[in-house]
Amino acid sequence: MSDDAGTGLPGVVHVVATAADLADESASWLSRVSEEAREEHGFFAVALSGGSTPRRLHERLTGLPFVDAVAWAEWMVFFGDERAVPPDDPQSNYHMACESLLSRVPIIPERVHPMEAERVDRAAAAAEYAALLADTLPPGPGGAPRLHCTLLGLGENGHVASLFPGTPALEETRRWVVPGVADYAPFDRLTFTLPTINASEFVAILVSGGAKGDALRGVISGTVPAARVRPKDGTLLWFLDEEAAASMRR
Ligand code: 6PG
């Protein structure tokens, strides 16, 4: 039996009523997964995403019961992508994560690893981040470093992380982190590649609101970057609110 909630999306699909329910459901799931990883490995390695939907998840995690229940000190925090702006710029994914989560829970600062996408030599910054991942995490399927969980938002054009349609970053097969180019500002990015995302134990894609219908249909027809998110030895989960699920049917 399929567990796609009748959506046709690949993986396990959770459809909930509202954006607030989506934050709640994904926070419950993430706290469970982090606890399982802590029990099994002694730490939880997660890659955060930018975007407004992931932000609501972060904010929910800072409320009860999660703020007290999660073993924050065992979290190791990475980023799936970053924009080429300084870390204190409001457009920075790191800045967003600090404001909405990292500064509000007892995560150990040394265990938070921002991507230095603002560096002039972005290729070097990407290579250093890839080396950090490879030095910290065991290799997963395909040889890429294996995170316990990669969180992603979905762009209206079907991008995930900063893997934009028609860009070389999307076709990368040998490197774990590369410079990427977005189709809206800030254009320059650093991003996980598909091999890195697909080596994760869990990949969760959070989708809220009525604007993502084309992107979601593109996942089903295999025509957008998000369609290529298929964890090799892991689980793909989608968290949709009702508006997002309804937008697929229009
Ligand atoms: C970025 C993000 C990007 C984002 C999606 C969805 O840096 O821009 O990582 O991939 O997650 O564009 O964003 P929303 O949830 O705001 O629609």
Boltz pocket constraint, residues with backbone or C-beta under 6 A from the ligand:
constraints:
  - pocket:
      binder: B
      contacts: [[A, 49], [A, 50], [A, 51], [A, 52], [A, 53], [A, 54], [A, 81], [A, 82], [A, 83], [A, 93], [A, 152], [A, 153], [A, 154], [A, 155], [A, 156], [A, 159], [A, 160], [A, 161], [A, 162], [A, 206], [A, 208]]
      max_distance: 6.0
